[in-house]
Amino acid sequence: MRLPRHSALLCGQFGVFSRPLRLKLAALRPVADAPPQRECFAGKSSADTRRPSSSSSSGRDTGNSRAMPSNVEIKAKVSDPTLFAKKAAELSQSEGTIIRQQDTFFNCSQGRLKLRDLMNESGQLIFYERPDTDGPKLSRYSISPTSDPPSLRTVLSDALGVKGEVRKERRLFLVGQTRIHLDAVEGLGNYMELEVVMRPEQTVEDGQKVAEGLMEKLGVSKESLVTGAYMDLILKGHKDA
């Protein structure tokens, strides 16, 4: 079985695989961390305040093309994970869900491409684009589920090369349209993420307001905000003090 043609959009350089691959890029929906919960991710520019249209920037008719799903996201260092978890539990009225993840990042000519192994014989191939800026930012993403992460990792490693790996234990809280993540990242320490799942009618500013409101309720200061993905922080050598 072969990858559908549109899978080339994930990186722009998949090349030719030597053996059949049981991977079907499904219709995208809000990202899933682990069933049944769903898992995410910028234009700060005033020119990019609404969801992208189905037409390409060149003005060509894209036919069946569809805008990528998007989230407004922030990431920050957490100095007191116990206190943060308490506040997140109060907001979500739950103790959260523990999810263990191993992300393998692959070399990619644009954006970021990672395979998320959910450590339960399931995973997700995720491509996403977002700016490396602090504060709330828009992230557009594509996701395809897989039931065989190890085999897919082998194929993508051979085709693209591995950039690095991120292992973490995530505690997921759901508050309205927002996923709150409290992450214990191997080699980095404790971080939090807010992912506001954008609705079709919402602007980037709408998502930013939701994120900023939750930042205040959770006690997240602007000084604690960080840029980039965990993989970027690991490669830059950001370690616990």
HELIX and SHEET records of a PDB file:
HELIX    1   1 ARG A    5  LEU A   10  5                                   6    
HELIX    2   2 SER A   46  ASP A   48  5                                   3    
HELIX    3   3 PRO A   81  SER A   92  1                                  12    
HELIX    4   4 PRO A  149  LEU A  160  1                                  12    
HELIX    5   5 VAL A  204  LEU A  218  1                                  15    
HELIX    6   6 LYS A  222  SER A  224  5                                   3    
HELIX    7   7 TYR A  230  LEU A  235  1                                   6    
SHEET    1   A 9 SER A  70  LYS A  77  0                                        
SHEET    2   A 9 LYS A 137  THR A 146 -1                                        
SHEET    3   A 9 GLY A 123  GLU A 129 -1                                        
SHEET    4   A 9 ARG A 112  ASP A 117 -1                                        
SHEET    5   A 9 THR A  97  PHE A 106 -1                                        
SHEET    6   A 9 VAL A 162  VAL A 175 -1                                        
SHEET    7   A 9 THR A 178  VAL A 185 -1                                        
SHEET    8   A 9 GLY A 189  VAL A 197 -1                                        
SHEET    9   A 9 SER A  70  LYS A  77 -1                                        
END                                                                             
